[in-house]
Amino acid sequence: MLNFAIGNLLSRAVRSLLALTGLAIAIGGMVALFSIADGIDYVVNRTFAQIPGLAVQQRGAPVPLFSILPAAWGEEISKIPGVTIVDSEIVQRLNMMEGKALIAPPRFVVGLDLSVRTQMARDVYRENVSAGRYFQAADADTSRCLISQQIADETGRQVGDQLRLNDFTAEIIGIYNTGSALLDVNILMDLQMARKVMRIDPQTVSFFYVETAPGVDQHLIRDEIERHFQGRSVTNESQPALSGLQMVINLVVSQIQQASPSSASSRDQSSLPSESRTQASAHTPPAQAASAVEVRLAEDWSQRFSEFTGDLELFLMLITTMAVMIAVLSIVNTMTMSVSERMIEFGILRANGWTKANIIQLMTLESGLLGISGGLLGAFLGWVTTIVVNSIYPDRLQLHCSPKLLLFAIAVSTCLGILGGLYPAWLAASRSPMDAIRRG
């Protein structure tokens, strides 16, 4: 029956090819689009696998870029049992490089505490230096910097050259290449010098990178750090100069908090007489004070990005559904026209002993062959597309086409092909042998 089905498809080669092409393009587009979300997961997992420490940042900040903490808190964190290294860091988006405004891709200045950075057991930048050298303790309070290979290619700068950052000139002492789109956008400098370049309050940092002693449970360290800063307030202990974006974010957060049910409850209680407020508070259990910081492990970052890619995949699914439905309709149209042209053939087959199940099996086999062929071709097209896009935009996109995604695409295409042939198969098998011959 397989040879029979293949022969039927080849006898109408143009029509079969059109249906196959439509399905392959739809599946290829689906693979290419889903490789965006797959690429984000791949980059995040690969990146944070090289960063095994803890990131201590301001509670509520989505990423360290929007976090502000008092620099003095680093000394407190270093005294927590199990903590070996506390690196104070700042992260700020760079506005101008070599006199040109930076829009896309973004570039960031990262300030590192070189007095402790050189003592770290693992350093993703140090491990991926491709030219020049990494920082030494003597580089503290100097204008020396490390740049990524992407930035070196973009600016045409090499080790020993000068690089203009805003209104500041830095000397390049090394070039690194981690292969991660999350890390290869950074320009590394000494912490104090980075504060001068970005005009940041010297008493603040963006976050603390914490290394723990070998064998220590990082989850326990995370809980201990967050417990240590319970009831503390960033704004009460330091008044850093906020950027315009950070002020807007803080304003939005405050408005949300004011509109929350808990805030409404507080306003309602404030309107009560003092005696009533006393009675109400007596029946209200004391709320545990929130910590001023949140500590994230590598797995926490992966989980946060996975939540984002989950929503992204849903959005991409909605986009690809239209193209896939059009491809399925093309298969239905192809198989329906085939049924109308072969009605006499089906009548003769029925008269020679073929059952309705045999006719349905033949038609679904033909549509299934179109589905699996379109899936294989579409998966190949999608895979090639990801390679081409990554080669053209290496510093902007990192698409990843995993074997799981390719197998999923082939399976979906095969199922769609079979489903697209069910109605034509039922139509072909519903006629009696004599009626099929007469109508044919």
N, C-alpha and C positions, 0 to 999 in steps of 0.2 A: 504493500500500500504506500510505502514511503516513496518508492520510485514513481508510482502512479501520481502522487501528489506533486513531486518535483517536476514531472513532465507537464502536468497541467499548468503550473506556474510559468514554466519556460515557454509554453505555447502562446502565452500572452505576455511576452517579455516586457514590452513598453509599459503596460498597465501595472504589472508587478513591480517594475523598477521605480515607477513614480510613487507607489505606496511605500516601497522600501525606503526611498529617499526622504519622504516626508517624516517617517518614523525615526530614521537615523538622525535627521537634523534636530528633531524634538528631543531625543534622548541625549544627543551630543550637547545641546544647550543645557539640559538638566545637569549633566555631569560637570560642565564648565561652571555653572552657577553654584552648585553645591560644593565645588572645590574651594570656593571662597570661604565658606564656614569651616570646611575641613582644613583649609590652610591656616585659619586662625587657631584652631585647636592644636594643630601640629606645631606651629611656631611657639605658642604659649607653653606647651608641654616640654618642648625641646629647650626653650629658654630657661624656664625655672628649674629644670633638671640640673642646670649648671649653677644655680643660685640656691644652695641648700639652707641658707640662714633665714632669720626672721626679719620682717619689716614692721617697725613700730611707727604708726602714723596717726594723725588726728582722726578721731572717731567721726564717721560720716563722710570722710573724703573718699571719692571713688578711686583715685590714684594718688601717689605721692605729690604729683604736680600741684594739687589743690590742698595740700596739707601744710599746716604751720604749727610748729611745736617750739617750746622754749628750749634753747640749747642746753641749759643747765640740767634738764631731765636726763641727759645722757649719762651724767655722773651717777644719778640714782639707779639707772638701769644696770650700770656696770657692777653695782654692789649686790645685785640679786644673785643668789647661789645658782651655779650652773652656767652663768654668762661669762664668756671669756673675752670677747671683743665687741665694742660698741663703736660703730663708725657713723659719725654725724654727717649727713649729706643734705645738699640742697639740689633741687631740680627746677629749672626755669626755662621757659621757651625763649629762644633767641629771636630777636626781631630783625637784626641786620647782620649779614656776613659778607665781608669783602665789599661793603658799600651797597649791597643789594638787599631789598626787602625779601624776607622769607615767608612764602605762603604755603607751598607744598613742594616736596615733603617737608614736614616741620623738622627743626633742629633744636636740640636742648643742651644747655650748659649744666653739667653735673659737677658739683663741688664735693670733693672727698677730703676727709681728715687724714692726711698723709702720715701723721704720726702713728696712727693705728692701722691704716690701710695696708701698709707694707708688712704687718705682722699677721695678716689673715691667712688661714690655712687654705681657703679656696677664694679665688678672685677670677671671675669670668673674663675680665678685661686682660689681666696679666697673663692668663693661660692662652689668650688668642692674639698676642702681639705678633704682627707679621713683619714689621720693619721698625728699626730704631730700638728703643728700650722702654721699659715700664718705669713708673715713678719710683723714686728713692726718697728717703727721709729728708735729704738735702734739698729736694724740690719744693719743700714747704715755703710759703710766702714768696714764691716766684711766679713769673708769668708763663711758665711752661705748661704745655697741654698735650693730650693725646686725642687723636681724631680717628674716626672709622675709615675704612678703605673707600666706602661710598663717598664720604665727604672729601677725601683726598682726590678721588677721580672727578668729583664735581667741581672742585676749586683748582685742580691742577697743582696742588701743593704736595710737597714731600717732606721727609724728616730734615729738620734744620731750617725750613722756611718759616716765614712769618704769616700769621693769619689774623685778619681784622675781625673782631667780634664787637658789634655795636661801635663804641668809640675807643675800644681797647685793642692793643696789639699783643698777641700771644705767640710764643715760640713753640713749634711742633717738635717734640722729642720722640714721638712714637706713633705708629699706626696699628690699629687692631682690626680684626675681622672675625666677628662671632658667627656671621651667617644668619643672624636673627634680625628681623625688621623692627623688633622692639628695642634692641640695644644698639644697632648700628646707626642710630640717629643722634648719638650723644657726643659731646665734646667734653672731655674730662679735664678738670683743673683742681688746684689746691682749693680747699674750702674757703679760706679767707680771701683769696684772689677772686674766686667766683662771686663772692658777695659784693666785691667792689665792681666787678664787671656788670652784674645784674642789679646793683643798687639795692641790696637786701639788708635788712636790719641785722647787725652782727650778733644779736642775742637770740636769733631764731634759726631753726633748721626746717627742712621739709619733712624728713623722717630719719629714723635711726635703723641702720642695718646691724643685726645682732648675730654673732656666732656663738654657739653653745659648746660646752665641753663634750668630747666624744662619749657616746653611750647615754647621754641625758635625753629624757623624753621631752621633745620640743613642745608638745601639747601642754605639759605641766609648766614649762617656762612661759608659754604664752598666757596661761591662766594667771600665773603669778605676777607677770608684768601688768596685765590689765587690772588685777586686784590692787596692785600697788598704787595705781592712779585713780582709784575710785573716789568720786566726790571732788576731784580736782577740776579746775577750769583753766583752759588755755588762755582765755582773755583776762582772767584775774591775775595770772602770774607773769604775763608779758603782753605788751601792746604793740605787736609788729605792724609794720607798714603794709597794708593790704593793697594788692593790685585791684584794678577796676573789676576784672572778672571775678576775683575772689570776693569782693564786696557784694557783687550781684548775687553770687551763690549763697553767701551768708544771709542776705536779705530774703531770698526765696525760702531758705530753710526756716528762718524765723517766722515768716508768714505761714508756712505749713504747720509749724508747731503751734502757732496761735489759733489756727483753724482746726486743730486736732481735737477729738473728743475729750482728751485729758485736760487740754487747755480750757475748753468750754466748761468742764466740770469745775475747774479752779475758779473761773469767772463767776459761775453760779454760786459757789460757796462764798466768794468774796462779797456777794450782795446780801448774804444772810446776816442777821444780828450776831454780835460777838458770842452770845450764849449758845446760839444755834451752831455757829462754826465750831465751838469747843466740843459740843456733843457729837457733831459729825466727824470731827477729827479723832474723837475717842473710839469711834467704830471703824475707822479706816486704818488698815494695817500699814505700817511705814514702808514706803517703796525703797528698794535697794538702789543706792546711788550708782549711776552709770559711770563707767570709766571714761576718762578724757581721751584715752587712746584705744586703738584696736590693733591687734597684732596678727599679721597674716603670714602663714606658712606658704611654701610653694604650692601645696595642694589647694590652699584657699584661693590663690590667684587662678589656678586652673578651673576651679569650680565657678568663680565669678565670670570668667570668660565663656565657660560652657553654658551658663545661663543666657549670656548674650547671644551666642551662636545658636542656641535653641530657638530663640525668637527669630533670629535671622533665617534659619532653615524653614520655619513656618512661612515667613514672607516669601522666600524663594520658591517654596512649594506652590504657593498661590500663583506666582508668576508662571511657573512651568506647566501648571495644570491646563492652561488654555492651549498651549502649543501641543501638549500630549493629547488632549481631547480632539484637536483638529487632525492629528495623525491617526488616531483611532477611527475617526469618521472616514478617513481616506481608505483605511483597511476595510471597513464595512462597505463602503461604496464599491471597492474593487471586487470583494467577494460576492456582493449582491449582483453586480453585473455579470460576474462569472456564472452565477447560478442561473440567471435568466438566459444566458447563451447556451448553457449545457443541460437544459431541462430534458431534452430528448435523451441525452447520455444517461442522466439519472433514471429516467423511465426504463431504459434498456437494462441498466444495472439491477434495478429492482425486479424486472421481469426475469432476470437470470439468477435470482436468489439472494441478492443483497438486501439486507434489512435496513430499517430506518436508522438503527444505531451505526451501521456501516457507513451510511451516507454522512451522518453527523460526524463520525470519526474522520472521514476523508476531508471534509471541509474545515474542521477545526485543526487538522494536521497541516493543511495548506496555510491557514492564517497563522498558525503557530510558527511555521517555518519563516513566514514574513516577519513575525515578531522577534524571533531569536536572531535572525539575520540583521534586522534593523537595530537590535540591541548591541550586537557585536560591532557593527559599523559605527553606531552612535557613540559607544564607549571609547572606541579608538579615536574618533574625531574629537571627543571631549578631552581625552588624555593629551592629544597633540596640541589642542588649544591651550591647555594649562602650561605646557612646555614653552610654547611660543610667547604667551603673555608674560611668563616669568623672565624670559630672556630679554624681552623688550623693556619691561619695567621692573628691573631687579630690586630697586630701592623703594618701590611703591606697593607692589603686590607680591605676595608669596602664596600662590595657589598650590593646593596639594590634592592630588588625585589618588586616593588610597585604593588598594585592591578591594576593600570592603565596599567602597563607593561604586567601583566598576561592576562588581558582581551584583550589587543592588540594581544598577541601571539595566543590566542584561535581564535580570529576573523580572523587573517591572515591564520591560518591553515585551518579553515573552508572554507574560500574563495578559497584557493589553492586546497582543496579537490574537491570543486564543479567545478572549472576550469579544473582540471585534468580529470574530467569525461565527459566533454562536447563533445570531439571528439569521444570517444567510444559510447556515447549516440546518436550522429548523425549517426554514423556507424550502430548502431542497428536499428535505425528508418528509414534508407534510403532504406532498402530492402522491396520489396512487400511481402505479406504473402506467396504466392506460391514460390517465388524465395528463400525466407528465409528457407522454409521447404525443398526445393529441394537441396539447397547448404549445408544445415545442415546435 
